[in-house]
Amino acid sequence: MTGSDKDVKDYADGWMTERKNTEIPFFLKLSTPVISLGGVAYLVLQRQGDIGHATRGPLVRAFNLVSHPAPAVSLTVAAIVLVYSIIVVRFTLATHKEE
């Protein structure tokens, strides 16, 4: 192994590689919370379906009457996703030191 090969670390059987002492690009740091919060917002805002849409709205309202959607379940899932997102964002923004 040469000196430069020691600085490269493989993860997931070579699917991902990382060079020692490199920073995570800013756009990747920014994309993590944006995607996570977008997912939480989607779960919260669309938990009853698209009831305000001109053509799909009546169908979604009829489906909701028959299926009795459980907002507590969808809000619980959204809370779990939010907690997971916070953990992932903290991990992403943290600086890791290798010894």
C-alpha positions as CSV (number, residue, x, y, z in Angstrom):
1,M,0.0,0.0,0.0
2,T,1.4,3.4,-0.9
3,G,1.0,6.5,1.2
4,S,-2.0,7.7,-0.7
5,D,-3.7,4.4,-0.5
6,K,-3.6,4.5,3.3
7,D,-5.5,7.8,3.2
8,V,-8.5,6.2,1.3
9,K,-11.1,4.3,3.3
10,D,-13.7,2.1,1.7
11,Y,-17.2,1.6,2.9
12,A,-19.9,-0.8,1.8
13,D,-17.5,-3.1,-0.1
14,G,-16.1,-0.3,-2.1
15,W,-19.3,1.5,-3.1
16,M,-18.2,4.5,-1.1
17,T,-14.7,5.8,-0.6
18,E,-13.5,8.6,1.6
19,R,-10.1,10.3,1.7
20,K,-8.7,11.2,5.1
21,N,-8.9,14.8,6.2
22,T,-11.3,16.0,3.5
23,E,-14.3,18.2,4.3
24,I,-17.9,17.4,3.3
25,P,-19.0,19.7,0.5
26,F,-21.4,22.5,1.7
27,F,-24.2,21.4,-0.7
28,L,-24.2,18.0,0.9
29,K,-24.4,19.4,4.3
30,L,-27.3,21.6,3.2
31,S,-29.1,18.9,1.3
32,T,-29.4,16.7,4.4
33,P,-31.7,19.0,6.5
34,V,-33.5,20.3,3.4
35,I,-34.5,16.8,2.2
36,S,-35.3,15.7,5.8
37,L,-37.5,18.7,6.6
38,G,-39.2,18.4,3.2
39,G,-40.2,14.8,4.0
40,V,-41.5,15.8,7.4
41,A,-43.5,18.7,5.9
42,Y,-44.9,16.4,3.2
43,L,-46.1,13.9,5.9
44,V,-47.7,16.7,8.0
45,L,-49.3,18.7,5.1
46,Q,-50.5,15.7,3.1
47,R,-51.7,13.5,5.9
48,Q,-55.3,13.8,4.8
49,G,-54.5,13.7,1.1
50,D,-55.0,16.4,-1.5
51,I,-58.6,17.3,-0.5
52,G,-58.3,20.8,-2.0
53,H,-57.5,19.8,-5.5
54,A,-60.2,20.6,-8.1
55,T,-60.4,17.1,-9.7
56,R,-58.9,14.7,-7.2
57,G,-60.4,16.5,-4.1
58,P,-63.8,14.8,-4.1
59,L,-62.3,11.4,-4.6
60,V,-59.8,11.9,-1.8
61,R,-62.6,13.2,0.5
62,A,-64.7,10.1,-0.4
63,F,-61.8,7.8,0.3
64,N,-61.1,9.5,3.6
65,L,-64.7,8.9,4.7
66,V,-64.5,5.2,3.9
67,S,-61.0,4.5,5.2
68,H,-61.0,6.8,8.3
69,P,-57.5,8.1,8.1
70,A,-55.7,8.2,11.4
71,P,-54.0,11.6,11.8
72,A,-52.3,10.4,15.1
73,V,-50.5,7.6,13.2
74,S,-49.3,9.9,10.4
75,L,-48.2,12.6,13.0
76,T,-46.3,9.9,14.9
77,V,-44.5,8.8,11.8
78,A,-43.7,12.4,11.0
79,A,-42.3,12.8,14.6
80,I,-40.2,9.7,14.1
81,V,-38.9,11.0,10.8
82,L,-38.1,14.4,12.4
83,V,-36.1,12.8,15.3
84,Y,-34.2,10.6,12.7
85,S,-33.6,13.7,10.6
86,I,-32.2,15.6,13.6
87,I,-29.8,12.7,14.4
88,V,-28.7,12.5,10.8
89,V,-28.1,16.2,10.6
90,R,-26.1,16.3,13.8
91,F,-24.0,13.4,12.6
92,T,-23.5,15.1,9.2
93,L,-22.4,18.4,10.7
94,A,-20.2,16.8,13.4
95,T,-16.5,16.6,12.9
96,H,-15.1,13.1,13.3
97,K,-11.6,12.5,14.3
98,E,-9.7,9.3,13.5
99,E,-6.9,8.1,15.6
